[in-house]
């Protein structure tokens, strides 16, 4: 890739009734509960006392340079020469729409895990333009929100001047160097972003407080999450197969393998739960709210087809940009005409057990029973006195 494609860019650190949705629990994980007791994670007892007090809340790799290099390719802008998703204005607009879709899907909530009261630390990995991080900062003014990405979008969390939201350029596949643990680590729409999700989950486990949660949400169109009549004999199926093949070739798989509960339990998470939510795509629903949700989902997918496929397919050498765009146009024609089309959103959550319970090998049920027994004993002594 020639240097002519690079441009230096200044780094600006700057209801109604809910939708009628089909919820399909996929695992018999425990019901999420609020932490019952506080315990300091021993891994952080020494490094939290950093010589640089101002850096204790973020990574030691926080901004190290003032400019970044953008890569222009086939009329789209990318953050580097490898990541397949663009970071230009069109993609930012699509991500803004996708954020609104997730808000509807979650009935206006930003997360399905409990947020502790008081000083809370939240890490948003792959924040993009920062919609989720900004709203978390607004809803939880006492929380510290750290938003990270390998790319810098034109408008980021710090441009709004929220004192409790900070943005940093960081790669989650590299070693994490945060000085303090988090209460929630959030990842959304990052299918195809990592070679080794297991490594990302291991680092997330290490950087959570005991009792802290991880939440992963995804609905990658390349991961067979779209369903409509005659999908197997469609241009859409050709595009999906091509994206999956290209992703495997580059070593960044785009499937739902990273959303398997076993991946979280294998690194130590408990209370792991996986839920599928089916949403409409298109204007076919009769219910007005469902129709709005379906229309937004359709727009997001139509706008995302080129973003999801252009770079990966052309990088294989088997496709030209013109061929990819021509296939995307045919797929758009199919999707616009489809009736009854749906998409599946998967939400995966897990909790880091309290350190002493994890060492003793006790399950969450055993821990809960012990805590309840202690509370009952306390109440009995109080009644006796």
Secondary structure as UniProt FT lines:
FT   HELIX           3..5
FT   STRAND          6..10
FT   STRAND          22..25
FT   HELIX           42..44
FT   TURN            45..48
FT   HELIX           53..55
FT   TURN            56..57
FT   TURN            60..61
FT   STRAND          67..73
FT   TURN            74..75
FT   STRAND          76..78
FT   HELIX           89..105
FT   TURN            106..108
FT   STRAND          120..125
FT   TURN            128..129
FT   HELIX           131..139
FT   TURN            141..142
FT   STRAND          143..149
FT   HELIX           157..160
FT   TURN            163..164
FT   STRAND          165..169
FT   TURN            172..173
FT   STRAND          182..188
FT   TURN            191..192
FT   HELIX           197..206
FT   STRAND          208..218
FT   HELIX           221..223
FT   STRAND          226..227
FT   TURN            229..230
FT   HELIX           231..233
FT   HELIX           235..250
FT   HELIX           257..259
FT   HELIX           261..265
FT   TURN            266..268
FT   STRAND          269..280
FT   HELIX           288..315
FT   TURN            316..317
FT   HELIX           321..337
FT   STRAND          342..352
FT   HELIX           355..360
FT   HELIX           364..384
//
